[in-house]
């Protein structure tokens, strides 16, 4: 009898449980076990000593393991470093509901048996489970899993082209799936038919219905692909030095050719193994895949992110595990796909907060990628124009290889002007300087990006008579006004109510204050009649590929001014953007968080970088605080100068990277009881650890619960978390723990 430590799937449990089996099992195997009188999925972690009361493992689910001992080591490390449940970490390695989309077969390995292949269910029905187990032990049969979902594959390589002009397409009403195809073709006209079907998950019938309508046409492939990108000597040298196995930081301004460096490095790894290419936003996957296919037209590329259907995720997962996918592009979840012969991980835009998962299991994908490099012996490349502060510090100290790209591959960095709103004439949300510059830019037939930190029409609604502010009933925040739906909406919990204009307290008039993307769009229509203006935020974008429609609109001249939130700061490489405007930066500078300054700095540098990709562009910041160092350094594109200043400040205060910061939040339905509980816990820890707090969280009420929090600075999170868990076992509550989060608000 063998005894194993087993982690329970989908349950927030830090501990493991011992089960026994008459069979020798492998680390990482999925098994069915009895847990608290329920049959649940568990994961075999390692063999252990005999336990008298150990329950039997009920069933092996896969007849083997898709994982290695290194994956198990990684899972244990994540559980200890982030204090996350080990079973939920193991869940990350598998697509959800994997069993629903697979079928298990019994395959004959002996010519004496009268079958070659039969479904496992049918075999058991005919011969019984005992005979199957005997055959498996004797080695005359084996079990094989197959994915039930199949992607349609055309017999001939064909390409799909639009037959109508974009102006005509905009006037045609189409069903949603057909519209998705058109949106994709606008950006990728001439795409291979099988790739269109593959990446959008549409049927061939849907594609051919558009052919019948005369909207698209399908032609035989003539082998045309995007021309190979030429690289300057200095970028080739960086690419060559990045091919050496280790940890690399590629640091260079926006538009400096980092993607070309990544692709050149990939070239040397594709013959011997596979690669994972991480992007922070799923909306970036189509453009990255297009770049990869242009460079490597014959290399199979997969995609893995949360917007795929569950069935599609299972299919992509199996293709990667079996080695049918050579490059897997995706968001943070793609990191955990156990790819066959994985050799390299690329983490693009490594500074982005999207790599940090705040829901259980909590983890930082950038840190996990770094750890995977150590455990699996992989080459790991991190890249950004505004890298993580800890990576910048490590690279300067020689702890990771530092590669600096100087200047842009094409064009120059934009000139940045800071407009002092204390002295400026103001027209609506805009200064006169901004409006004048916009007019000049449009006269040159160049495009404009307008960044706003808020979606909706206004940030809050207030009574001018008594000062009443419309607040969310679930959260301690004001509600925003959305004119498109005529509702008041909470951006924390999503609660919304029909808008009203009369104050419920005094009967006075309610007035919207603050600037959001809807208000900016409305004002621009008034200021620039005849110009084509579009808005891009989470209210109008539902699926990642929809972003491409707007990008293409800018490139094709169908959009003159694009208004957006943080979404427009990521991955936009549009050559004809002549002006970028940041209208309401001040609200970002005064968030009560030690990461506020660097997060604002990174955002500004990234959004400025959208301007002047093929010429000398311009960017303008409107501010009431023109002397703020964040704005001064960002306007000069001086990343190193600002980072060095920020490192000095953090060293003095012992903030990361000079310590690890643990942020602990307690959520409770009773604010007084919550305060007593969090205060007791902090008192237990204060003698041994450097604690800040407790206090009310800046957003005190969220989704109907009251929040208190405290911060602890430590050298090693693992030892502190062990002590913390001992205390929390006694003082139970709804606790949330974040290790080195990108922000505390």
C-alpha positions in Angstrom: 0.0 0.0 0.0 1.3 3.5 -0.9 0.5 6.7 1.0 0.3 10.1 -0.6 -0.1 13.7 0.3 -3.1 15.0 -1.7 -4.3 18.6 -2.2 -8.0 19.1 -2.6 -9.2 21.0 -5.7 -11.2 24.2 -5.5 -11.3 24.6 -1.7 -9.4 27.3 0.2 -7.4 24.9 2.3 -3.7 25.5 3.2 -3.1 21.9 4.4 -2.9 18.7 2.5 -4.4 15.3 3.4 -3.1 11.7 3.3 -4.7 9.1 1.2 -3.6 5.5 0.3 -3.6 3.5 -2.9 -2.6 0.0 -3.9 -1.0 1.5 -7.1 2.1 3.5 -7.5 1.1 7.1 -8.4 3.0 9.9 -10.0 3.4 13.5 -8.6 0.7 15.7 -10.2 -1.8 13.0 -10.9 -5.5 13.9 -10.6 -7.4 11.5 -8.4 -11.0 11.2 -7.0 -11.1 11.1 -3.2 -13.7 11.1 -0.5 -13.4 14.4 1.4 -16.0 15.3 4.1 -18.4 12.8 2.6 -18.2 14.2 -0.9 -16.4 12.8 -3.9 -13.9 15.5 -5.0 -10.9 15.9 -7.3 -7.5 15.9 -5.6 -3.9 16.1 -6.7 -1.1 13.7 -5.7 1.8 15.8 -4.5 4.2 13.3 -3.1 4.6 10.0 -1.3 4.5 10.1 2.4 4.6 7.9 5.6 1.9 5.4 6.5 -1.1 6.9 8.2 -3.4 4.6 10.1 -6.7 6.4 9.3 -5.9 7.2 5.7 -8.8 6.8 3.3 -8.5 5.1 -0.1 -8.0 7.0 -3.3 -11.2 6.1 -5.2 -10.0 6.6 -8.8 -7.2 7.7 -10.9 -8.6 10.2 -13.4 -5.8 10.3 -16.0 -3.8 7.1 -15.7 -0.6 9.2 -15.3 0.5 12.8 -14.7 0.7 15.7 -17.0 3.0 17.4 -14.5 6.5 16.8 -13.2 8.0 17.1 -9.8 9.2 20.6 -10.7 5.6 21.7 -11.1 4.9 20.3 -7.6 7.9 22.2 -6.2 6.6 25.3 -7.8 3.1 24.8 -6.3 4.5 24.3 -2.8 6.7 27.5 -3.2 3.7 29.5 -4.4 1.6 28.3 -1.4 4.3 29.2 1.1 5.3 32.5 -0.5 1.8 33.9 -1.1 -0.1 32.0 1.6 -2.4 30.6 -1.1 -4.4 27.3 -0.9 -2.3 24.5 -2.4 -5.2 22.8 -4.1 -6.3 26.0 -5.8 -2.8 26.5 -7.0 -2.8 23.0 -8.5 -6.0 23.9 -10.3 -4.1 26.6 -12.2 -2.2 23.8 -14.2 -5.4 22.4 -15.7 -8.3 24.0 -17.6 -11.6 24.1 -15.7 -14.0 21.2 -16.4 -11.3 19.2 -18.3 -13.2 16.0 -17.8 -16.3 17.3 -19.6 -14.5 17.7 -22.9 -12.4 14.5 -22.9 -13.1 10.8 -23.6 -11.0 8.0 -22.2 -10.2 5.0 -24.4 -8.7 1.5 -23.8 -6.0 0.7 -26.4 -4.7 -2.8 -27.0 -0.9 -3.4 -26.8 -1.2 -7.1 -27.5 -2.1 -8.9 -30.8 -3.9 -11.5 -28.7 -6.7 -9.2 -27.8 -9.7 -9.0 -30.2 -9.9 -5.2 -30.2 -7.6 -2.2 -31.0 -9.4 0.6 -29.3 -12.6 0.9 -27.4 -14.2 3.5 -25.1 -13.4 2.9 -21.5 -17.0 3.0 -20.5 -17.9 0.4 -23.1 -15.0 -1.8 -22.0 -16.1 -1.8 -18.4 -19.7 -2.4 -19.4 -18.6 -5.5 -21.4 -15.8 -7.0 -19.3 -15.9 -5.2 -15.9 -13.6 -2.9 -14.0 -11.6 -5.7 -12.4 -10.5 -7.1 -15.8 -9.5 -3.6 -16.9 -7.3 -3.2 -13.8 -5.7 -6.6 -14.4 -5.0 -5.8 -18.1 -3.5 -2.5 -17.0 -1.2 -4.1 -14.4 0.0 -6.7 -16.9 0.7 -4.0 -19.5 -1.4 -5.4 -22.3 -3.6 -2.3 -22.5 -3.2 1.4 -21.9 -5.6 4.3 -21.3 -5.6 7.3 -23.6 -7.5 10.5 -23.2 -8.8 12.5 -26.3 -10.4 15.9 -26.5 -14.0 15.7 -27.7 -13.8 19.2 -29.1 -12.3 19.5 -32.6 -11.3 22.7 -34.4 -12.4 22.7 -38.0 -9.6 22.4 -40.5 -9.9 23.4 -44.2 -8.6 20.9 -46.7 -6.7 23.5 -48.7 -4.9 26.6 -47.4 -7.0 29.6 -48.3 -7.1 33.2 -47.4 -10.1 35.4 -46.6 -10.4 38.9 -48.0 -12.9 41.8 -47.6 -14.8 42.7 -50.8 -16.3 45.9 -49.6 -14.8 49.1 -48.3 -14.9 49.9 -44.6 -17.4 52.8 -45.2 -19.9 50.3 -46.7 -19.3 47.7 -44.0 -20.2 50.1 -41.3 -23.7 50.5 -42.8 -24.4 46.8 -43.0 -26.3 45.1 -40.2 -25.0 41.6 -39.4 -25.5 38.9 -36.7 -22.9 39.1 -33.9 -20.7 36.2 -35.1 -20.5 37.5 -38.6 -19.7 41.0 -37.2 -16.8 39.5 -35.2 -15.4 38.1 -38.5 -15.6 41.5 -40.2 -14.0 43.3 -37.2 -11.1 40.8 -37.3 -10.6 41.1 -41.1 -10.5 44.9 -41.0 -7.3 44.5 -39.1 -6.1 41.2 -40.6 -7.3 41.2 -44.2 -6.0 38.2 -46.1 -5.8 36.0 -43.0 -5.7 32.2 -43.6 -9.1 30.7 -43.4 -8.1 28.1 -40.8 -6.5 30.8 -38.6 -9.7 32.9 -38.8 -11.7 29.9 -37.7 -9.2 29.0 -35.1 -8.6 32.3 -33.4 -12.3 33.5 -33.4 -13.8 30.1 -32.7 -16.4 30.5 -35.5 -17.7 27.8 -37.8 -16.9 27.5 -41.4 -20.6 27.9 -42.2 -20.6 31.3 -40.6 -17.6 32.4 -42.8 -19.3 31.0 -46.0 -22.5 32.8 -45.2 -20.5 36.1 -45.6 -19.2 34.8 -48.9 -22.8 34.2 -50.1 -23.7 37.8 -49.1 -20.8 39.1 -51.2 -19.1 40.7 -48.2 -15.9 38.6 -48.2 -14.1 36.3 -50.7 -11.9 33.3 -50.2 -8.9 32.7 -52.4 -6.2 30.0 -52.6 -3.1 30.9 -50.6 -0.2 32.1 -52.7 2.1 31.8 -49.7 2.0 35.5 -48.9 3.1 36.5 -45.4 4.1 39.7 -43.7 7.6 40.7 -44.8 10.3 39.9 -42.3 11.2 42.8 -40.0 14.7 44.2 -40.4 16.7 44.9 -37.3 19.4 47.4 -36.6 22.8 46.2 -35.4 22.3 47.2 -31.8 19.0 45.4 -31.5 20.5 42.3 -33.1 23.3 42.4 -30.5 20.7 42.6 -27.7 18.8 39.7 -29.2 22.0 37.6 -29.4 22.9 38.3 -25.7 19.3 37.5 -24.7 19.6 33.9 -26.1 21.8 32.8 -23.2 19.7 31.0 -20.6 19.1 33.1 -17.5 17.0 36.1 -16.4 17.0 39.1 -18.7 15.5 42.6 -18.5 15.0 44.3 -21.8 14.6 48.0 -21.1 14.0 50.7 -23.7 11.5 53.4 -24.6 8.2 52.7 -26.2 8.7 51.9 -29.9 12.4 50.9 -29.4 12.0 47.4 -30.9 11.6 45.2 -27.9 9.1 42.9 -29.7 11.5 42.4 -32.6 14.1 41.4 -30.1 11.8 38.9 -28.5 10.9 37.3 -31.9 14.6 37.1 -32.9 15.4 35.3 -29.6 12.5 32.9 -30.2 13.9 31.9 -33.5 16.8 30.1 -31.8 14.6 28.2 -29.4 11.9 26.8 -31.7 13.9 23.9 -33.1 14.6 22.5 -29.7 11.4 23.2 -27.8 8.4 25.5 -27.1 7.8 29.0 -25.8 5.3 30.9 -23.6 4.7 34.5 -24.6 2.8 36.4 -21.9 0.9 39.6 -22.5 -1.0 41.6 -19.7 -4.2 42.0 -21.6 -6.1 39.5 -23.8 -6.8 42.4 -26.2 -3.1 42.3 -27.2 -3.1 38.6 -28.2 -4.4 39.1 -31.8 -1.7 41.7 -32.7 1.1 39.7 -31.1 0.0 36.5 -32.9 -0.1 38.4 -36.2 3.5 39.6 -35.5 4.6 36.0 -34.7 2.9 34.5 -37.7 4.5 37.1 -39.9 8.0 36.1 -38.5 7.3 32.4 -38.4 4.5 31.5 -40.9 4.9 27.7 -40.5 5.2 27.6 -36.7 2.0 26.4 -34.8 0.9 29.2 -32.5 -1.7 28.7 -29.7 -3.7 31.1 -27.6 -4.8 30.7 -24.0 -6.8 33.3 -22.0 -10.1 33.7 -20.0 -12.2 34.9 -23.0 -12.0 31.5 -24.7 -14.8 29.1 -24.1 -14.2 26.3 -21.7 -14.1 23.8 -24.5 -11.7 25.8 -26.5 -9.4 26.2 -23.5 -9.3 22.4 -23.0 -8.4 22.0 -26.7 -5.6 24.6 -26.5 -4.3 23.0 -23.3 -4.1 19.5 -24.8 -2.4 20.8 -28.0 0.2 22.5 -25.9 0.8 19.5 -23.6 1.2 17.1 -26.6 3.7 19.4 -28.3 1.4 20.4 -31.2 1.8 24.1 -30.2 5.2 25.7 -30.3 4.4 29.2 -29.1 1.6 29.8 -26.6 0.4 33.4 -26.4 -1.8 34.4 -23.5 -2.5 36.2 -20.3 -1.2 35.2 -16.9 -3.1 31.9 -16.9 -1.1 30.7 -19.9 2.0 30.5 -17.7 0.7 27.4 -16.0 0.0 25.3 -19.1 2.5 22.3 -18.8 3.9 22.7 -22.3 5.9 20.0 -23.8 9.7 20.8 -24.0 9.2 24.4 -22.7 12.5 26.3 -23.1 11.7 30.0 -22.8 9.2 32.4 -21.3 8.7 36.0 -22.5 6.9 38.4 -20.2 5.9 41.5 -22.3 5.0 44.8 -20.5 6.2 43.2 -17.3 5.3 46.2 -15.2 1.5 45.8 -15.8 -0.6 45.2 -12.7 -2.8 42.7 -14.6 -0.1 40.0 -14.0 -1.0 40.1 -10.3 -4.0 37.9 -9.4 -5.9 39.3 -6.4 -8.6 36.5 -6.2 -7.7 33.1 -4.7 -5.2 31.8 -5.3 -3.3 35.0 -5.0 0.0 35.1 -7.0 2.2 37.4 -9.1 2.7 35.8 -12.6 5.9 37.8 -13.1 7.4 36.5 -9.9 6.2 33.0 -10.7 7.8 33.2 -14.2 11.1 34.1 -12.5 10.8 31.1 -10.2 10.0 28.8 -13.1 13.1 29.9 -14.8 15.1 28.8 -11.7 13.4 25.5 -11.2 13.0 24.4 -14.8 16.3 25.9 -16.2 14.5 28.2 -18.6 15.4 31.4 -20.3 13.1 34.1 -19.0 13.0 37.5 -20.7 11.1 40.5 -19.1 10.6 43.6 -21.0 9.1 47.1 -20.6 9.7 50.8 -21.2 8.8 51.2 -17.5 10.0 48.0 -15.8 9.2 46.9 -12.3 11.2 48.8 -9.8 12.6 45.6 -8.2 13.8 44.2 -11.6 15.4 47.6 -12.4 17.2 47.5 -9.1 18.2 43.8 -9.6 19.5 44.5 -13.1 21.6 47.4 -12.0 23.2 45.2 -9.3 23.9 42.5 -11.9 21.4 40.0 -10.4 19.8 39.7 -13.9 21.2 40.5 -17.3 20.4 44.2 -18.2 19.8 45.1 -21.9 19.2 48.7 -22.8 17.7 49.8 -26.1 18.4 53.4 -26.8 16.0 55.5 -28.8 13.1 54.4 -31.0 13.5 52.1 -34.0 11.5 54.6 -36.0 10.6 58.2 -35.2 11.5 60.1 -32.0 10.1 60.3 -28.5 7.4 63.0 -28.4 7.8 66.4 -27.0 5.8 66.7 -23.7 4.2 69.9 -22.5 2.9 70.5 -19.0 -0.1 72.8 -18.9 -0.7 74.7 -15.6 -4.4 74.8 -15.1 -4.1 77.4 -12.4 -3.2 79.9 -15.1 -5.0 78.5 -18.2 -8.3 79.5 -19.8 -10.5 76.5 -19.4 -13.3 75.4 -21.8 -15.2 72.5 -20.4 -12.7 69.7 -19.6 -10.1 71.2 -21.8 -7.5 74.0 -21.6 -7.3 76.4 -24.5 -3.7 75.2 -25.1 -4.9 71.6 -25.6 -7.8 72.7 -27.9 -5.4 74.8 -30.0 -2.9 72.0 -30.3 -5.7 69.5 -31.2 -6.8 71.8 -34.0 -3.2 72.1 -35.4 -2.9 68.3 -35.2 -6.1 67.6 -37.1 -5.2 70.2 -39.7 -2.0 68.1 -40.4 -4.3 65.1 -40.8 -2.8 63.4 -37.8 -4.7 61.4 -35.2 -5.3 62.2 -31.5 -5.5 60.1 -28.3 -7.2 61.5 -25.3 -6.6 59.7 -22.0 -9.0 59.9 -19.0 -8.7 57.9 -15.8 -12.5 57.6 -15.5 -15.1 55.9 -17.7 -18.7 57.3 -17.6 -19.8 60.9 -17.9 -18.7 62.2 -14.5 -16.9 60.9 -11.4 -19.6 61.9 -8.9 -23.0 63.6 -8.6 -23.5 66.3 -5.9 -26.4 68.6 -4.8 -25.4 72.2 -5.2 -27.7 73.3 -2.3 -26.9 70.9 0.6 -23.8 69.0 -0.6 -25.5 65.6 -0.7 -23.4 63.1 -2.9 -25.0 60.0 -4.5 -23.3 57.0 -3.0 -23.4 53.3 -3.6 -25.6 51.4 -1.0 -23.0 48.6 -1.0 -19.7 50.5 -1.0 -18.2 53.6 0.6 -17.8 55.4 -2.7 -19.7 57.9 -4.8 -21.5 56.7 -7.9 -20.6 57.8 -11.4 -23.1 59.2 -13.9 -23.3 57.3 -17.2 -25.2 59.4 -19.7 -25.3 56.7 -22.4 -27.6 54.6 -20.1 -28.8 57.5 -18.0 -27.8 55.6 -14.8 -25.7 56.2 -11.6 -23.2 53.3 -11.4 -20.7 52.1 -8.8 -17.4 51.2 -10.4 -16.4 49.1 -7.4 -19.3 46.6 -7.3 -21.2 47.3 -10.5 -24.5 48.3 -8.8 -26.5 50.8 -10.8 -29.8 52.7 -10.5 -31.8 55.0 -12.8 -30.4 58.5 -12.7 -32.4 61.2 -11.1 -32.0 65.0 -11.0 -33.6 66.0 -7.7 -31.7 65.8 -4.3 -33.5 63.3 -2.0 -32.5 65.4 1.0 -33.4 69.0 0.2 -35.0 68.8 -3.3 -32.2 70.8 -4.8 -30.6 70.2 -8.2 -28.1 67.4 -8.6 -25.0 68.3 -10.8 -22.4 65.9 -12.2 -18.8 66.8 -11.3 -15.5 65.5 -12.6 -14.6 64.3 -16.1 -15.2 60.9 -17.6 -14.8 59.5 -21.1 -18.4 60.1 -22.0 -18.3 63.8 -21.1 -15.0 64.2 -23.0 -16.5 62.5 -26.1 -19.6 64.8 -26.0 -17.5 67.9 -25.6 -15.3 67.0 -28.5 -18.3 66.5 -30.8 -19.2 70.1 -30.0 -15.7 71.5 -30.3 -14.8 69.6 -33.5 -17.9 69.1 -35.6 -17.3 66.8 -38.6 -14.4 65.0 -37.0 -14.8 61.3 -36.4 -14.6 60.7 -32.6 -14.7 57.3 -30.9 -14.6 56.1 -27.3 -12.9 53.0 -26.0 -13.4 51.7 -22.4 -14.9 48.7 -20.6 -18.4 50.0 -21.2 -18.1 49.7 -25.0 -15.5 46.9 -25.3 -16.8 43.4 -24.4 -14.3 41.1 -26.2 -10.5 41.5 -26.7 -10.6 41.5 -30.5 -13.1 44.4 -30.6 -10.1 46.7 -29.7 -8.7 46.0 -33.2 -11.7 47.7 -34.8 -10.7 51.0 -33.2 -7.0 50.6 -33.9 -7.8 49.9 -37.5 -10.1 52.9 -37.6 -7.2 55.1 -36.5 -4.8 53.6 -39.1 -7.4 53.7 -42.0 -8.5 57.3 -41.2 -11.9 56.3 -40.0 -11.3 57.7 -36.6 -9.7 61.1 -36.0 -9.9 61.3 -32.2 -9.9 58.3 -29.8 -10.9 58.8 -26.2 -10.1 56.1 -23.7 -9.1 54.9 -20.3 -6.0 52.8 -19.4 -6.9 50.5 -22.2 -5.3 52.9 -24.7 -2.0 52.9 -22.9 -1.3 49.3 -23.7 0.3 48.0 -26.9 -1.1 50.5 -29.4 1.4 50.9 -32.2 -0.3 53.3 -34.6 2.1 55.4 -36.8 -0.1 58.4 -37.4 -0.9 59.5 -33.9 0.4 63.1 -33.6 -0.9 64.1 -30.2 -1.7 62.5 -26.9 -3.5 64.4 -24.2 -3.8 63.5 -20.5 -6.7 65.5 -19.0 -7.1 64.6 -15.3 -3.8 63.3 -14.0 -4.1 65.0 -10.6 -6.6 62.5 -9.2 -4.0 59.8 -9.7 -1.3 61.7 -7.8 -3.1 61.8 -4.4 -4.3 58.2 -3.9 -3.1 57.2 -0.3 -0.8 54.4 -1.4 3.0 54.2 -1.4 3.0 52.9 -5.0 0.9 55.9 -6.3 3.9 57.9 -7.7 5.5 55.1 -9.6 2.2 53.8 -11.0 1.3 57.2 -12.2 4.8 57.7 -13.7 4.6 54.4 -15.5 1.1 55.2 -16.9 2.2 58.6 -18.2 5.4 57.3 -19.9 3.3 54.5 -21.5 0.6 56.8 -22.8 3.1 59.4 -24.0 4.7 56.6 -26.0 1.6 56.2 -28.2 2.5 59.5 -29.9 5.0 60.0 -32.7 5.7 56.4 -33.6 6.9 57.4 -37.1 7.7 61.1 -36.6 8.0 63.8 -33.9 4.7 63.6 -32.0 3.6 65.6 -29.0 1.9 64.9 -25.6 0.2 67.4 -23.2 -0.6 67.0 -19.5 -3.2 69.2 -17.9 -2.5 69.6 -14.2 -3.0 71.8 -11.1 0.4 70.6 -9.8 2.9 71.3 -12.6 5.9 71.1 -10.3 5.3 67.5 -9.1 8.5 65.4 -9.7 6.4 62.6 -11.2 5.2 64.9 -14.0 8.6 66.6 -14.5 10.5 63.3 -14.9 7.8 61.7 -17.1 7.7 64.8 -19.4 11.5 64.2 -20.0 11.0 60.5 -20.6 13.6 60.1 -17.8 12.8 56.6 -16.5 16.2 55.9 -15.0 16.3 59.3 -13.2 12.9 58.8 -11.6 13.6 55.2 -10.7 16.8 56.1 -9.0 15.0 58.8 -7.0 12.2 56.4 -6.0 14.7 53.8 -5.0 16.4 56.2 -2.6 13.0 57.1 -1.1 12.0 53.5 -0.6 15.4 52.5 0.9 15.0 55.2 3.5 11.5 54.0 4.4 12.3 50.3 4.0 9.7 49.7 1.3 10.0 47.1 -1.5 12.5 46.2 -3.0 14.3 46.7 0.3 11.7 44.5 2.1 8.6 42.4 1.3 5.3 44.1 2.0 2.4 42.0 3.3 -1.0 43.7 3.0 -3.7 42.1 5.2 -7.4 43.0 4.9 -10.3 41.9 7.2 -13.8 42.1 5.8 -16.7 42.0 8.3 -20.4 42.7 8.4 -20.1 44.6 11.7 -17.5 47.5 11.7 -17.1 47.6 15.4 -16.5 43.8 15.8 -14.1 44.0 12.8 -12.1 46.7 14.4 -11.8 44.7 17.6 -10.7 41.6 15.8 -8.1 43.3 13.5 -6.6 45.2 16.5 -6.3 42.0 18.5 -4.4 40.3 15.6 -2.0 43.2 15.1 -1.3 43.3 18.9 -0.3 39.7 18.7 2.1 40.4 15.8 3.5 43.8 16.8 6.3 42.6 19.2 7.8 40.4 16.5 7.1 42.3 13.3 7.2 45.9 11.9 3.5 46.6 11.5 1.7 49.7 10.2 -1.9 50.0 11.3 -4.5 48.8 11.8 -6.8 51.4 10.2 -10.0 51.6 8.2 -9.3 50.8 4.5 -9.5 53.9 2.2 -12.5 52.2 0.6 -14.0 51.3 4.0 -17.2 49.7 2.7 -17.0 47.4 -0.3 -19.8 45.1 -1.6 -21.7 45.4 1.7 -18.7 44.5 3.9 -16.6 46.8 6.1 -12.8 46.6 5.7 -9.9 47.2 8.1 -6.3 46.6 7.1 -2.7 46.6 8.2 0.7 46.4 6.6 3.8 44.4 7.6 7.3 44.8 6.2 9.4 41.6 6.4 12.5 40.0 4.9 11.0 36.6 4.2 7.3 36.3 3.6 7.3 32.5 4.2 8.2 32.7 7.9 5.8 35.6 8.6 2.9 33.9 6.9 3.4 30.8 9.1 3.2 32.9 12.2 0.3 34.9 10.8 -1.7 31.7 10.0 -1.2 30.5 13.6 -2.8 33.7 14.8 -5.6 33.6 12.3 -6.5 30.1 13.2 -7.4 31.4 16.7 -8.9 34.8 15.5 -11.0 33.6 12.6 -12.5 36.0 10.1 -12.7 36.8 6.4 -9.0 37.6 5.9 -7.3 38.5 2.6 -3.5 38.4 2.3 -1.5 40.0 -0.4 2.3 39.6 -0.7 4.1 42.5 -2.6 0.9 43.7 -4.3 1.2 46.3 -7.0 -0.9 48.7 -4.8 -2.8 48.7 -1.6 -5.7 50.8 -2.8 
